[in-house]
């Protein structure tokens, strides 16, 4: 087991709209300068030529200015009209495609959380990454929806490097905690309920400046628990380590642990999901390399991040990676992810007791569409039913695929697919007492967009008309 130095730095917030307008203004101004130079070149009289008549010169000038004006209008239209027409929030939860966000560039939803206790709720928070330009740097993007899928507020955080938000949680006061990474370092930000204020923020950079990524966040009381991985590098070896941090409400680190599971400096270990039980015990899931391929890795920690127990799962054919973990009302631990079965990847969900011993030989299940299928998110309702989401192949593209199991994983109660006709990749799921919310990204033929869909608890899309936009 190895430990890294901690380095925390404050960050600043940059709003989306000024960035878009600044980039567009620079584009138009640059085009204008180029066209003006072209016009001057066109209007110049070659050396040795006789002077143009005044009438001819006037007509020539008028024609050139007209051409310049037409070209400039064309540039303006092609710069601003796509943003006006395509950048923004579209749809709501009553629409077949749900609520969509499109900046005009690359937008990818990763995680979702529901605030069920604030007045006028529930509120749904979706986080991911957004770049108004297809080739530009990515920034954190956070959306707050009301219960009908109408955008209430949003925020972006852009350092100028690639910033990707991967996890979100809501604390008991309704504050929103977002985690991910920026330029190869962990970045966690705590926002006010309306996303207008950064309450606190922190980064983590392992020794040597190698890549570190935070992937998931949860809360327990006033504490914030973050999971991901850090990169360890020495003179001879480099690997990634399972990394868990427990922070206070201001994101100051209380305890942390970095785990090299098999003490092999050339094997990688990564955490992708984290949850906490009612006693404050912390469970994290991801993978460990065994020298041949990857296995599920699930670790239970006490509240001080001492290891209590752990387990792995090897599907027997290739790489197996856990991406989601949840605890039911009885304290049982359910983990989902993808396993390789020789020809493709399948959803694989398994249920353990609180000590990470598999409850029954039947308490696991595989979903195989006949193509590759990747499970990324998991949730449980008040009745113990288990919901898993991810994406499934259909032979032409990827679809959102969400499935509902009974509490012991022996029966599929319902399932649903969303297919836009292009690739649709679901990665986050949340459940409240009435609804299931799924988020991810959809390709539209040019770029990718956030897409969030609401279902009832039977996975039938709810088409209740949107309510009025309200906030706290």
N, C-alpha and C positions, 0 to 999 in steps of 0.2 A: 504494500500500500504506500502510495506517495502523496505528498501534500504540496500545494503550490502557494506562492505568495499572492496575497490579495491586493488589488489596486482599485479603489473606487473614486470616480470622478463625476462631478455634476455635469449635466447636459442642458441644452437649450431646445426650445420648441420652435419649429418653423412651419407656418401654415401652408396648405396646398395651393390655394388660389394665387398668391403672389409669385410662387415658383412657376406655375403654368404661364402666367401673364408675362413674367420676365423672360422666360424662354421664347415665347411667341414674339415679344417685342424685339428681342435680339435677332430673331430669325427674319422678321420683316425689315428691320433697319439694315441688316446685312444685305438683304436682297435689294433694298433701295439703293445702297451705295454701289453695288455691282451694276445695277441697271443705269445709274447716273453715269458711271464711268463708261459703260457701253454706249450711252447716248452721246457723250462727248467725243468718243472715238468715231462714231458714225457721222457727226456733224463737222468734223475737221476736214479741211481742204488739203488734198495731197500736195506736196511740194512740187513746184513746176507747173501746176495746173493754173489755168487762167481763172480770174475771179468770177464767182457766180453772180448772176444778176440779182438785184434786190428782190424781185418778185419770186424768182426761183428759190432763193435762200429762204424767204418767208414760208413758201409752200413746203420746202424741205424741213424747216424747223417745226412747222405745224404737224407734218406727218410723223416726225420722230417723237415729238411730245405726245401725240395721240397714241403711238405704239407703246411708249413708256408708261402712259397712264393705264392702258389696257393690261399690260403685263403686271403692273403694280397692283391693280384691282384683282387680277387672277391670283397673285401671291397672297393678298389679304384674305380672299375667299377661302383658299386652300389651307390657310393657317388657322383662321378663327372659326370658320363655319363647322369643321369637324368637331372642335371643342364644344361649341355652342350646341350642336345637334347630338353629340354622342357622349360627352363627358358629363357625368352626374349620376343621380339616383333614379332608377326606373322600377316600375312595378311595385308590388307589395305582397303580403302573404296570401291574398285572395287570388293572385294571378297564377296560371299554370307553372310559370318559370320562377315564381317567388319574387323576392326583392333582389335587385341587381345593382351593383355599383360598377361604373365604367369611367375611368379617368381619361380614356382615349389612348392609353398605353397598356402596359402589362399590370394586371391586378390579380392577386391570388389570396383568397381567404384560407386561413389555416385553422382557426380555433374559435370557439363560441362559448359564452357563459350567459346565464339567466339570473337577473336580479328579481327575486320573487317577493321581497319584503319592503321595498321602497313605495311610498304613496303613488297611486295612479299606475302602478306597474301591472304586469311584469315588464321589465325592460330587457332587451336582448343586445348583448355586445358581441360584435364580430371583429376579429383582428386578422391582419395579414400584412401583405406588402403591396405597395403601389408605386408605379413609375409612370408619370404622364407621357414620357417618351419611351418608345420601345427599346431604344438603345441606352437610355439614361440610367442613373443610379436609382436604386430602390429605396423607399422610405417606409417606416412603420405607418400603417393606416388603421384607424379604429373607428368603428361605426356604432352608434347607439340607436336602436330601433325601438319604437313603442310596440305594443302587443299585436298590432295589425301589420307591422312591417313598414311603417312610415319612418323615415329617418328623422330623428330628433336632434342629433348633433353628431359631429365627427371631429377627428383630430389627426394630424400627421406629425411625424417626427423624422427629420431628414438631416443627417450629419454631412451629407455629400458623398459618403461611402454607401455601399450596399447595406441597408438596414432592414432586417426581416423580423417581424413579430410572429412568434410561434405559439404563444400560450396566453391565456387570459383567465382571470378570476375576479370575483367580486367579494369584498370583505363585508363584515357585519354592519358597517356604516354606509354601504353603498358605493364606496370608493372602488376604482377599477385598477387592477394591477395587470400590467402587460409586460411580457418578457420575450426575449429573442436575442438577436445579436447584431452588432454593428462593426464593420471592418475587422471581423475576426475576434471580437470580444463580446462577452455577455453584456446585455443591456436590459435593465428592468426599470420600468417607470410606473409610479403610482399617480393616477389621475383623480380629480374630483368627479363626482357623479355626472356632471354635465360635460365632462372632458375639456373644460375651459382652462383648468389649472393643473400644472404639474406640482404635486405635493412633495414628492421626493423622487430621486432616481439614483441609480448606481450602476457601475460597470465592473466587470471582472476580467482581468487579463492575466493569464498564466505566465510563469517565468519564461522568458525568451520570446514572447510575442507571437506564439504559435496559435493556430485557430482554436477558438473556444465558442461553443454554441449552447445557449439556454433553449430548452425545447418545451418546457411545461411549468406551470405554476399553480399552486393551490394555497388556501388559507386555513388557519386553525386559530380561532380567537383573534388576537391581534398579531399573530405571527404569520409570516409569509414564507412558504417553502418553494424552492426553485430546483428544477432538475435539468440536467443536460450532460455535457461532457467537456473536458479540457484536454489539451494536447501536451503530452510529456515528451521531451526530447533531450537526449544526452549525446555524448560523443559517438555512440555506437547504434542506438536504437531510437525509434520514435513510435509512440502509440497514443491512443486516446483512452481516457479514464472516465468511468462513471462518476459524476460529480453532483452532490446534493448540498444545498445551502439552506440554512434556517435563519431567517432574518426577523428583526423586530418590525414594528409598524412603519418605521422610518427607513427601512431597508439597510439597517446596520446588521452585520453578520453576527449571529449569536453562536452558531455552530456550523461546521462544514466537514465534509468527508469526501475524499477522492479515492476511488477503488480501482485497483488493478486486480481483477477477480481471480485470475489463476497465477498471478505474480510472474507473468511472462511479458517482457518488455516489447515483444513484437506482436502481441495480440491486442486488438482494440476492444474496448468496452464503452457502450454509450447508453445513456438514459433518455427515453423519449416521453415518459409519462410519470405522473406522481399523484398520489392521493393520501388522505389522512383519515384514520378511524376516529371514533368518538372519544377514545382515550389519549389521542395525540400521537399514536404510533404512525409512522410514515412508511408508505410502500411505494417503491419505484420500479419501473419496468423498462426494458430495452433489450440489448443483446450483449453477448460475450462471444469472442472468437475462441474456438477450441483447437486451432491449428489446422483444421480442414475447412470448416465453414462456420456459420453463425448459429447460435442457439438463443432462444428466449432466456432472459435473465430477470428474475424478480427478487428483490431484496426487501426485507422488513427491518426497519430501524426503530429504536426506542426514541423518545422525545429529544434525547441529547445526541442523536445520530450514531449511536453504537449499534452495530449489526446484531439483530436478534436471530434471524434465520434467513435462508435464501434457497432458491431452487432454480433449475434450468429445465428447458424442454428442447429436445432434439427430435425433429420430425423424421430424421433418418436419410434424407435425400440431398439436402443442400442448406442454403441460408434460411434461417427462421428468425424473424424479428418481431418483438412485441412493441406496439405503438400506443396501446390504450390500457388503462387500469381503472377500476372502480370498486368501491366497497358497498355491499348491500346492507340492509337494516339489521341483519343478523351477524354482521362482521365478516362475512365471507368475501373473498377477494376474487374478482373476475378480470381476466386479462385477455386481450385480443391483439391480433396482428396478422402476419402473413407467414405461411410455411411453404417451402418448395416441395413438390410431390413428384419430381422426376420430369414432368413435361411442362408444368406451369406452377404459378403460385396460387394458393387458396386462402380464404379467410380461415383463421383458426382461433377459436375461443375456448378458454379453459377456466374452470372454477376450483379455487382452493379454499381451505378453511383459514382461519386467521394465522395459523402457524406455517402456512404455505405447504401443507400436505394436501394432495388432491383428495377431494371429498369422496368421490366414487369413480370407478373406472369409466362410467358413462357420462361423467360431468365435463365433457369436452365435445366440441362439434366442429366439423369442417363444412365450409360452403365452397362448392366448385361449380362454376357456370359452364365449364368446358373450355374456357379461356382463362387467362390469368385474372386473379381477383385479389385486391389488396385492402385489408381492413385497417382503419386508422383511428376510429373513434368509438367509444363505448359509453353507455349511460344505463341507469337502472331507474325504474319508476317506483312509486310508493307500494306497489304490489309485489315487488321483486322481479318483475319481468325485465329482461335484458335486451337492450337495443344496441346494434352494431352497425356502423356505417363505414363506407369506403368507396372504392370504385371497382367496377366489374367490366370485363371485356364482352363485346357482342360480335366480334369478328370484323367489325369495321372501325369502332372507336370505343372510348370508355364511357360508362354511365355511372351516375350516382346509384349506389345500391345500398338500401337500408333494410335490415332484417330484425324482426322481433322474436325472441325466444321466451319460453317459460323459464321459471326460476332455476331449474336444474339442467337447462340446455338440451332437453330431450325432445322438445317439440317446437317447430316453427309455427308461431301463431299468425304471422303476417309478414309481408315484405313489399317493397315498392322500389321502382326504378324511375330515374329521371334521365331522359335522353334528349338533348337539344339538337341532335344530328351531327354534332361535333364532339370533341372530348369533354367530358364532365367528370371532375375529380372531387369527391367529397372527402373531407379530412377532419371535420369537427361535428360533434353532436351534443345536445343538451336536452334535458327533459324537465318539465315542471308538472304540476298536478293535472294539467289538461292537454298539453301539447308536447310534440317532439320537434326540435329545431335542428336542421342540418345545414352546414355551410361548407363551402369549398370554392372551386373555380371552374368556370366554363369557358371554352374557346368559342369564338364567334366567327371564325374564318380569317380573322386578322390578328386579334389580340385575345387575352384572357381577362375575365371579369369575375368579381366577387358574385356568388349566387347563394342566397339563403332561402330555404324552403321550410314552411311549417306544415306539420301533419298532426292529425289527432292521434290518440294513443293506439289506434288500430292501423296506423300508417296510411290513412286516407287523407289526401291533401285537404286542408280546411280552406273553404272559400268564403268565410265570413267577410263581408265588406269592411274596409278599413274604418277605424274610428277616427275622431278628430285628433290632431296632433296636440299632445299635452306634455308638459314636463314638470319637474318639481318646482 
